[in-house]
Amino acid sequence: MAARRQIRLGLSMRYLGYHAAAWRHPLADPGAASNYRHFLYIAQAAEAAKFDMVFLADGIGIRTKDEPPGALCRSHQTAELEPLTLLSALAPMTSRIGLVSTASTTYNEPFHIARKWASLDHISGGRAGWNIVTSWSQAEAWNFNRDEHLDYETRYDRAAEFVEVVKGLWDSWEADAMLHDKESGLFFNPDRLHVLNHKGTHFKVRGPLSVKRTPQGRPILVQAGASEQGLEIAARSAEVVYSASHDVDSARDYYQNLKSRLAKHGRDWDHMKIMPGITLFIGRTEAEAREKYDLLNALVAPEIGLSYLYGQLGDLRGHDLDGPVPDPPGGPVKSIAKNLLALARKDNLTIRQLYTTIAAGFGGRILVGTPEQIVDDMEAWVEAGAADGFNICPPVLPLGLDEFVELVMPELRRRGMFRTEYEGATLRENLGVPMPPNRHTTARGA
Amino acid sequence: MAARRQIRLGLSMRYLGYHAAAWRHPLADPGAASNYRHFLYIAQAAEAAKFDMVFLADGIGIRTKDEPPGALCRSHQTAELEPLTLLSALAPMTSRIGLVSTASTTYNEPFHIARKWASLDHISGGRAGWNIVTSWSQAEAWNFNRDEHLDYETRYDRAAEFVEVVKGLWDSWEADAMLHDKESGLFFNPDRLHVLNHKGTHFKVRGPLSVKRTPQGRPILVQAGASEQGLEIAARSAEVVYSASHDVDSARDYYQNLKSRLAKHGRDWDHMKIMPGITLFIGRTEAEAREKYDLLNALVAPEIGLSYLYGQLGDLRGHDLDGPVPDPPGGPVKSIAKNLLALARKDNLTIRQLYTTIAAGFGGRILVGTPEQIVDDMEAWVEAGAADGFNICPPVLPLGLDEFVELVMPELRRRGMFRTEYEGATLRENLGVPMPPNRHTTARGA
């Protein structure tokens, strides 16, 4: 079996799953997104199946708008647990699986993020990961003393500096800093503790960090940016990238573009793992898969469905949901509105069909099929140089995870595409990305 | 047994204990403050003994200065785990004990604090507590984009507003907000979700919080302020107060002063628990207790000891440590320096003896004696109206906790002063402080 065909797998577990109607599924517990035991089951099941990591996306506030009215109170994407507290609480109840979540560089301070993720890395024995994002929504700005979110340039400029400060803080203590010499009374070697003294455009952070060097050297860095600045942050620092391509050609372009940037930062092609997101509807037959897909889609309240189109195409409440998608008055303005309309026109979609393509997987890529079809697709993406693995975003949790483990995992393993046992103890070891050297240790030539 | 004599007990577990030389104790594991398993042992042992809560004090950075040189690298109060991640990781491994930590109102945002503590309250099943502090140290300011820490007035003004915003966010969701009605498609009742829309001097926070109402209504609020503004924040909101009195008279004055402020906020005298901190050296005989005290004190490196005097009395490295405490050149300026000198003069203390009084309990109250003497002292404080319980700050952990449980607990229970079983499931129930009503539920007259 060729090593290059071994894929990495992450499991996204936010809310009750990625389908807008997940909570209405007959087998779903609607309150589970606020229930620790729900996530405990998922993390332990994902670990038993040898997933590389579980992942919690995040937003700092309720992003869903009540447009059209009645959408918000029908959405399960409203109440949840906070990701860092949740991952920490999962750490002692798991032993091998990576624990990754998003934290915004826009409304956080680097010292807090460096400290909390370093602490999670210690508590979990080297399984922490941080997904670096910027916050773009008005709803989040309003929770953090602002009337408007920051403009794109400022946000990404701040993010790039933020990441460098955090990496600097993580190098505060060299690996051999601790002496713990009861006899001499020296707790640590002062030559091995370093003050960062960062003074930049957005931050002044002296350091040092009050957490010693972590089991992974530093937590795994994750990025999902598709913009130029996002790609550069990823190329410089990210070890995992969640991409959002809907087809293999654009996925390959993205993959090749991003990986070709690694060399100029002195990084290896293989030391970044690109993992497109995917929402799977799995059946033993195509018909069964389609039935599962249709069952959930029938549960999407029109208010929720129309809320996905509201920002781009306006209030469509007066229209026949099973009729054609009307042009917005004055024509589509934003490119995302043009793309939506093009999608509708191409396949002659009704309003309901259009919003279903978004509602079924929170806007991400959807695949409906048998295990063989799904693994064929995954294999084709890997062979095409479009993916190193996949970030599985089940429509309903834990149901979609259980189905993946029962139906898809055996097929992946039959083809030699996925591990049967963890290779290492840390997330870094399992991903196969090397421990970064401490800059000060390197500078000493040690 | 009179209910009023039943005391509350907290266990402070920061670093390796409160003694400056804790890590050099023959039975101490010097690296334990960075080791989750150390805290797991402590939390589980404290729960087995029915402590009300474990507590983590906090500072956002390494506060210890290297003055005189050589002090910092001898201090164990340098590397640690971050409190929120640590408490979350302890939540699923315990079931009844309260989980309380400090978070600064100076270098945090209310939305983050409200969200993380609400999440911890859900994960722990109603056992979270937040100790509200302001940050006063230069070392912390330097980690958060500032050259100087905020002045006292601004800090406390910000703190008071911060607490009100957090309480407002915690009332976002009424207790009966969730409908989870799969049939109708209503996830929650929109009349039961409330937008805070706070616009104040320091913060603009719209809300609502993305975490539903917590098992305790809201986490337990803790305060430790002794200043006028601190007392007012406590009187308005705190359910637990950590006080720092060194003698029963000042403790009683503090207690009576603070509790007499409750009525004007419509609060009950008994719904605030005042718990002075205390570091205990416990022996089966007085001589044994004194031996334990002396053993640790002999391990205090002079550099560490002198660092406690440096800020007030200057660099005393040239002086005989076993000679008298010299007047600082030009005389003592700050009141804290005058108090230190007065303490030294009163008992004719040497330099070494003076710094030992600080080093032995991180500046807090120290008691050296037999279980009977210690419980006599506790009982006297409770009878005097100076305490509702105590925050135990062992000199070395877990040793000092094990000794407390083995030697002091039986004496407390013999006198009917401490529980043998938890009264309730939540920290609030065990403390005996009522669930606060949701302001919106009250406004509806429900």
Boltz contact constraints between the chains, C-beta under 6 A:
constraints:
  - contact:
      token1: [A, 24]
      token2: [B, 182]
      max_distance: 6.0
  - contact:
      token1: [A, 30]
      token2: [B, 180]
      max_distance: 6.0
  - contact:
      token1: [A, 31]
      token2: [B, 180]
      max_distance: 6.0
  - contact:
      token1: [A, 34]
      token2: [B, 122]
      max_distance: 6.0
  - contact:
      token1: [A, 34]
      token2: [B, 212]
      max_distance: 6.0
  - contact:
      token1: [A, 36]
      token2: [B, 123]
      max_distance: 6.0
  - contact:
      token1: [A, 62]
      token2: [B, 210]
      max_distance: 6.0
  - contact:
      token1: [A, 73]
      token2: [B, 186]
      max_distance: 6.0
  - contact:
      token1: [A, 73]
      token2: [B, 188]
      max_distance: 6.0
  - contact:
      token1: [A, 73]
      token2: [B, 190]
      max_distance: 6.0
  - contact:
      token1: [A, 74]
      token2: [B, 185]
      max_distance: 6.0
  - contact:
      token1: [A, 74]
      token2: [B, 187]
      max_distance: 6.0
  - contact:
      token1: [A, 76]
      token2: [B, 187]
      max_distance: 6.0
  - contact:
      token1: [A, 79]
      token2: [B, 212]
      max_distance: 6.0
  - contact:
      token1: [A, 81]
      token2: [B, 119]
      max_distance: 6.0
  - contact:
      token1: [A, 81]
      token2: [B, 122]
      max_distance: 6.0
  - contact:
      token1: [A, 82]
      token2: [B, 115]
      max_distance: 6.0
  - contact:
      token1: [A, 82]
      token2: [B, 116]
      max_distance: 6.0
  - contact:
      token1: [A, 82]
      token2: [B, 119]
      max_distance: 6.0
  - contact:
      token1: [A, 85]
      token2: [B, 88]
      max_distance: 6.0
  - contact:
      token1: [A, 85]
      token2: [B, 116]
      max_distance: 6.0
  - contact:
      token1: [A, 85]
      token2: [B, 119]
      max_distance: 6.0
  - contact:
      token1: [A, 85]
      token2: [B, 120]
      max_distance: 6.0
  - contact:
      token1: [A, 88]
      token2: [B, 85]
      max_distance: 6.0
  - contact:
      token1: [A, 88]
      token2: [B, 88]
      max_distance: 6.0
  - contact:
      token1: [A, 88]
      token2: [B, 89]
      max_distance: 6.0
  - contact:
      token1: [A, 89]
      token2: [B, 88]
      max_distance: 6.0
  - contact:
      token1: [A, 89]
      token2: [B, 91]
      max_distance: 6.0
  - contact:
      token1: [A, 89]
      token2: [B, 92]
      max_distance: 6.0
  - contact:
      token1: [A, 89]
      token2: [B, 123]
      max_distance: 6.0
  - contact:
      token1: [A, 91]
      token2: [B, 89]
      max_distance: 6.0
  - contact:
      token1: [A, 92]
      token2: [B, 89]
      max_distance: 6.0
  - contact:
      token1: [A, 92]
      token2: [B, 93]
      max_distance: 6.0
  - contact:
      token1: [A, 93]
      token2: [B, 92]
      max_distance: 6.0
  - contact:
      token1: [A, 109]
      token2: [B, 144]
      max_distance: 6.0
  - contact:
      token1: [A, 111]
      token2: [B, 143]
      max_distance: 6.0
  - contact:
      token1: [A, 115]
      token2: [B, 82]
      max_distance: 6.0
  - contact:
      token1: [A, 116]
      token2: [B, 82]
      max_distance: 6.0
  - contact:
      token1: [A, 116]
      token2: [B, 85]
      max_distance: 6.0
  - contact:
      token1: [A, 119]
      token2: [B, 81]
      max_distance: 6.0
  - contact:
      token1: [A, 119]
      token2: [B, 82]
      max_distance: 6.0
  - contact:
      token1: [A, 119]
      token2: [B, 85]
      max_distance: 6.0
  - contact:
      token1: [A, 120]
      token2: [B, 85]
      max_distance: 6.0
  - contact:
      token1: [A, 122]
      token2: [B, 34]
      max_distance: 6.0
  - contact:
      token1: [A, 122]
      token2: [B, 81]
      max_distance: 6.0
  - contact:
      token1: [A, 123]
      token2: [B, 36]
      max_distance: 6.0
  - contact:
      token1: [A, 123]
      token2: [B, 89]
      max_distance: 6.0
  - contact:
      token1: [A, 142]
      token2: [B, 206]
      max_distance: 6.0
  - contact:
      token1: [A, 143]
      token2: [B, 111]
      max_distance: 6.0
  - contact:
      token1: [A, 143]
      token2: [B, 205]
      max_distance: 6.0
  - contact:
      token1: [A, 143]
      token2: [B, 206]
      max_distance: 6.0
  - contact:
      token1: [A, 144]
      token2: [B, 109]
      max_distance: 6.0
  - contact:
      token1: [A, 145]
      token2: [B, 203]
      max_distance: 6.0
  - contact:
      token1: [A, 145]
      token2: [B, 204]
      max_distance: 6.0
  - contact:
      token1: [A, 180]
      token2: [B, 30]
      max_distance: 6.0
  - contact:
      token1: [A, 180]
      token2: [B, 31]
      max_distance: 6.0
  - contact:
      token1: [A, 182]
      token2: [B, 24]
      max_distance: 6.0
  - contact:
      token1: [A, 185]
      token2: [B, 74]
      max_distance: 6.0
  - contact:
      token1: [A, 185]
      token2: [B, 301]
      max_distance: 6.0
  - contact:
      token1: [A, 186]
      token2: [B, 73]
      max_distance: 6.0
  - contact:
      token1: [A, 187]
      token2: [B, 74]
      max_distance: 6.0
  - contact:
      token1: [A, 187]
      token2: [B, 76]
      max_distance: 6.0
  - contact:
      token1: [A, 188]
      token2: [B, 73]
      max_distance: 6.0
  - contact:
      token1: [A, 190]
      token2: [B, 73]
      max_distance: 6.0
  - contact:
      token1: [A, 203]
      token2: [B, 145]
      max_distance: 6.0
  - contact:
      token1: [A, 204]
      token2: [B, 145]
      max_distance: 6.0
  - contact:
      token1: [A, 205]
      token2: [B, 143]
      max_distance: 6.0
  - contact:
      token1: [A, 206]
      token2: [B, 142]
      max_distance: 6.0
  - contact:
      token1: [A, 206]
      token2: [B, 143]
      max_distance: 6.0
  - contact:
      token1: [A, 210]
      token2: [B, 62]
      max_distance: 6.0
  - contact:
      token1: [A, 210]
      token2: [B, 80]
      max_distance: 6.0
  - contact:
      token1: [A, 212]
      token2: [B, 34]
      max_distance: 6.0
  - contact:
      token1: [A, 212]
      token2: [B, 79]
      max_distance: 6.0
  - contact:
      token1: [A, 301]
      token2: [B, 185]
      max_distance: 6.0
